[in-house]
Amino acid sequence: MKKNYIMAPGPTEVPPVVLAAAALPIIHHRTSEYRQVLKEVSENLKYVFQTKNEVIIFPAAGTGAMEAAVVNLVSPGDKVLVASIGNFGDRWADIAKTYGAVVNLLAFEWGSSADPKKIDQELKKDPSIKAVFTTHSETSTGAANDIKAIGAVIKNYPAVLVVDAVSSLGALEFKMDEWSVDAVAVGSQKGLMIPPGLGFLCMSEKARGLAKNSKTPKYYFSYEKALKKATEDKLPDTPYTSSVSLVMQLKEALRIIKAEGIENVWARHIRLAEAVRTAVKAMGLEIFATGIPNNAVTAVKMPGSLDSAELVKLIRQTYGIFLVGGQGKVKGKIFRIGHLGYAADTDVILAIAAVEMALTKMGHHVELGKGVKAAQEYLMAKE
Ligand SMILES: *Cc1c(COP(=O)(O)O)cnc(C)c1O
């Protein structure tokens, strides 16, 4: 018998009560019963985003929410700055170019974090830049960005700060309003602990100024239309059919986050990530990120000339644990362990144990139990 676990940096495990919520009969989306659900979800999303702004839900992948941010904020010919530290940072540049923006790509080395001073220099050089796009948790490299420091720079300029928080919301500390973030794009299948299929877009007043005047064509992804429907009545509504079952699941997941308390959620992710990093080092392996470590996902360098795709496949086939390899320029060279969302001590211990066994099978010498012991000791010391 094989038991399956998903420890990818998305999709992530879904708690049983959230899974069960998808099995409920469909409520029609134009009923007050459903709009009451939307009201609760809207209030709890604001809590998780740490914002007073309305959070718009688009049935879409996380990339859909990113595209929604671009089409609502950018007009063809606008200058934008993209501070990229990996694959998902580059995605902002691709989407912005697709819609005719003039993209200044400020690319930092993979594994490092964006330097807020460099962003400041670029904005100083060209104050006509309309928007700065960046990533909070760079899932491809296991590094994170200091969004608070970047926000402190950008708030002094007319430009808006647009953040991909797809794999950080509900995992890493994130305070939209306090950190002067103007637009946030999020997906459902990571820290929010629900299946894939929902995209979230939240905008500040400063961003709304741009949204009202953006000339990029859009229909389904119109933020203004969605915001009007969400706020014009006492109960929220949506312009088109809502993803009823996913929203029912979201309601349950947000209740779990609220009951744990968002600060405790952030602290849990730090603790699990530290346990993984401690175990990895104890095994004699190296963490890929050299910048700010990402508490949602850890990227580990493959030892010697071994292929990470092979390791990941072996772990999946033998132990049923789904880890992921590397993307783009680090394909085959790193493997990544997701420890976000519905994740606990036991998940970390299982994943480390499986990595030790699989590396041994591949002929790489690791002392069995060394990483597991380090994780156990760390977790017990931080109980
Ligand atoms: C997963 C992820 C995305 C893309 O989400 P999709 O739902 O696959 O479109 C974007 N950015 C980051 C940082 C991610 O981790």
The ligand as an SDF file (V2000), in Angstrom:
LIG
                    3D

 15 15  0  0  0  0  0  0  0  0999 V2000
    2.2200   29.0490   -7.8480 C   0  0  0  0  0  0  0  0  0  0  0  0
    2.7020   30.4110   -8.0810 C   0  0  0  0  0  0  0  0  0  0  0  0
    2.1790   31.2210   -9.1140 C   0  0  0  0  0  0  0  0  0  0  0  0
    1.2590   30.7230  -10.1780 C   0  0  0  0  0  0  0  0  0  0  0  0
    0.0960   30.1910   -9.7240 O   0  0  0  0  0  0  0  0  0  0  0  0
   -0.8200   29.3670  -10.7500 P   0  0  0  0  0  0  0  0  0  0  0  0
   -2.0170   29.0790   -9.9320 O   0  0  0  0  0  0  0  0  0  0  0  0
   -0.0450   28.1650  -11.1670 O   0  0  0  0  0  0  0  0  0  0  0  0
   -1.1040   30.2440  -11.9000 O   0  0  0  0  0  0  0  0  0  0  0  0
    2.6190   32.5220   -9.2120 C   0  0  0  0  0  0  0  0  0  0  0  0
    3.5220   33.0160   -8.3530 N   0  0  0  0  0  0  0  0  0  0  0  0
    4.0560   32.2750   -7.3700 C   0  0  0  0  0  0  0  0  0  0  0  0
    5.0630   32.8910   -6.4640 C   0  0  0  0  0  0  0  0  0  0  0  0
    3.6590   30.9500   -7.1940 C   0  0  0  0  0  0  0  0  0  0  0  0
    4.1920   30.2150   -6.2210 O   0  0  0  0  0  0  0  0  0  0  0  0
  1  2  1  0
  2  3  1  0
  2 14  2  0
  3  4  1  0
  3 10  2  0
  4  5  1  0
  5  6  1  0
  6  7  2  0
  6  8  1  0
  6  9  1  0
 10 11  1  0
 11 12  2  0
 12 13  1  0
 12 14  1  0
 14 15  1  0
M  END
$$$$
